[in-house]
């Protein structure tokens, strides 16, 4: 089985998302195949 995790980010929460976006620890999507 393979598993991949992609963390959520605050990239679209405010102005300056290209520079100020950062990952949120513990929140995201996990895909298992």
N, CA, C and O atoms as a GROMACS GRO file, in nm:
protein
  132
    1UNK      N    1   0.084  -0.117   0.000
    1UNK     CA    2   0.000   0.000   0.000
    1UNK      C    3   0.089   0.124   0.000
    1UNK      O    4   0.191   0.130   0.069
    2UNK      N    5   0.048   0.223  -0.078
    2UNK     CA    6   0.118   0.352  -0.082
    2UNK      C    7   0.028   0.457  -0.020
    2UNK      O    8  -0.094   0.454  -0.036
    3UNK      N    9   0.089   0.551   0.052
    3UNK     CA   10   0.013   0.657   0.118
    3UNK      C   11   0.082   0.791   0.092
    3UNK      O   12   0.204   0.802   0.102
    4UNK      N   13   0.001   0.892   0.059
    4UNK     CA   14   0.054   1.027   0.036
    4UNK      C   15  -0.027   1.126   0.119
    4UNK      O   16  -0.149   1.112   0.131
    5UNK      N   17   0.041   1.225   0.177
    5UNK     CA   18  -0.026   1.328   0.258
    5UNK      C   19   0.005   1.465   0.200
    5UNK      O   20   0.120   1.495   0.168
    6UNK      N   21  -0.098   1.546   0.188
    6UNK     CA   22  -0.082   1.683   0.138
    6UNK      C   23  -0.136   1.778   0.244
    6UNK      O   24  -0.256   1.779   0.271
    7UNK      N   25  -0.049   1.860   0.305
    7UNK     CA   26  -0.095   1.950   0.411
    7UNK      C   27  -0.183   2.063   0.358
    7UNK      O   28  -0.164   2.110   0.246
    8UNK      N   29  -0.278   2.105   0.439
    8UNK     CA   30  -0.361   2.221   0.405
    8UNK      C   31  -0.275   2.346   0.420
    8UNK      O   32  -0.173   2.346   0.489
    9UNK      N   33  -0.318   2.453   0.355
    9UNK     CA   34  -0.243   2.579   0.367
    9UNK      C   35  -0.339   2.696   0.382
    9UNK      O   36  -0.459   2.682   0.358
   10UNK      N   37  -0.286   2.809   0.420
   10UNK     CA   38  -0.365   2.931   0.432
   10UNK      C   39  -0.337   3.021   0.312
   10UNK      O   40  -0.347   3.144   0.323
   11UNK      N   41  -0.302   2.963   0.199
   11UNK     CA   42  -0.261   3.038   0.081
   11UNK      C   43  -0.368   3.131   0.026
   11UNK      O   44  -0.334   3.236  -0.030
   12UNK      N   45  -0.496   3.096   0.039
   12UNK     CA   46  -0.602   3.178  -0.018
   12UNK      C   47  -0.679   3.256   0.087
   12UNK      O   48  -0.789   3.305   0.060
   13UNK      N   49  -0.624   3.269   0.206
   13UNK     CA   50  -0.697   3.334   0.316
   13UNK      C   51  -0.686   3.486   0.314
   13UNK      O   52  -0.773   3.554   0.370
   14UNK      N   53  -0.582   3.541   0.253
   14UNK     CA   54  -0.563   3.686   0.261
   14UNK      C   55  -0.478   3.736   0.144
   14UNK      O   56  -0.429   3.658   0.063
   15UNK      N   57  -0.462   3.866   0.137
   15UNK     CA   58  -0.377   3.928   0.036
   15UNK      C   59  -0.232   3.887   0.061
   15UNK      O   60  -0.192   3.871   0.176
   16UNK      N   61  -0.154   3.870  -0.044
   16UNK     CA   62  -0.014   3.831  -0.029
   16UNK      C   63   0.005   3.681  -0.018
   16UNK      O   64   0.106   3.635   0.034
   17UNK      N   65  -0.093   3.604  -0.067
   17UNK     CA   66  -0.086   3.459  -0.050
   17UNK      C   67   0.035   3.395  -0.117
   17UNK      O   68   0.079   3.289  -0.074
   18UNK      N   69   0.090   3.457  -0.221
   18UNK     CA   70   0.208   3.400  -0.287
   18UNK      C   71   0.329   3.397  -0.193
   18UNK      O   72   0.412   3.308  -0.203
   19UNK      N   73   0.338   3.493  -0.105
   19UNK     CA   74   0.453   3.505  -0.015
   19UNK      C   75   0.421   3.456   0.125
   19UNK      O   76   0.506   3.394   0.190
   20UNK      N   77   0.300   3.483   0.173
   20UNK     CA   78   0.267   3.459   0.313
   20UNK      C   79   0.201   3.324   0.342
   20UNK      O   80   0.183   3.290   0.458
   21UNK      N   81   0.166   3.248   0.240
   21UNK     CA   82   0.100   3.119   0.263
   21UNK      C   83   0.191   3.022   0.335
   21UNK      O   84   0.311   3.017   0.308
   22UNK      N   85   0.135   2.944   0.426
   22UNK     CA   86   0.212   2.843   0.497
   22UNK      C   87   0.124   2.724   0.530
   22UNK      O   88   0.001   2.737   0.537
   23UNK      N   89   0.185   2.609   0.551
   23UNK     CA   90   0.111   2.486   0.579
   23UNK      C   91   0.057   2.488   0.722
   23UNK      O   92   0.117   2.548   0.812
   24UNK      N   93  -0.056   2.422   0.741
   24UNK     CA   94  -0.117   2.407   0.873
   24UNK      C   95  -0.088   2.265   0.921
   24UNK      O   96  -0.129   2.168   0.857
   25UNK      N   97  -0.017   2.252   1.031
   25UNK     CA   98   0.022   2.121   1.083
   25UNK      C   99  -0.101   2.039   1.123
   25UNK      O  100  -0.191   2.089   1.191
   26UNK      N  101  -0.103   1.913   1.081
   26UNK     CA  102  -0.207   1.821   1.122
   26UNK      C  103  -0.335   1.823   1.040
   26UNK      O  104  -0.420   1.737   1.058
   27UNK      N  105  -0.350   1.919   0.950
   27UNK     CA  106  -0.471   1.928   0.868
   27UNK      C  107  -0.431   1.908   0.723
   27UNK      O  108  -0.336   1.969   0.675
   28UNK      N  109  -0.505   1.822   0.652
   28UNK     CA  110  -0.475   1.800   0.512
   28UNK      C  111  -0.547   1.677   0.459
   28UNK      O  112  -0.638   1.626   0.523
   29UNK      N  113  -0.505   1.632   0.343
   29UNK     CA  114  -0.564   1.516   0.278
   29UNK      C  115  -0.465   1.401   0.276
   29UNK      O  116  -0.346   1.420   0.251
   30UNK      N  117  -0.515   1.280   0.302
   30UNK     CA  118  -0.434   1.159   0.293
   30UNK      C  119  -0.498   1.067   0.191
   30UNK      O  120  -0.618   1.042   0.196
   31UNK      N  121  -0.418   1.017   0.098
   31UNK     CA  122  -0.465   0.924  -0.005
   31UNK      C  123  -0.390   0.793   0.011
   31UNK      O  124  -0.267   0.792   0.016
   32UNK      N  125  -0.464   0.684   0.018
   32UNK     CA  126  -0.404   0.550   0.028
   32UNK      C  127  -0.446   0.468  -0.092
   32UNK      O  128  -0.563   0.466  -0.129
   33UNK      N  129  -0.350   0.399  -0.153
   33UNK     CA  130  -0.378   0.314  -0.269
   33UNK      C  131  -0.328   0.174  -0.239
   33UNK      O  132  -0.341   0.085  -0.322
   0.00000   0.00000   0.00000
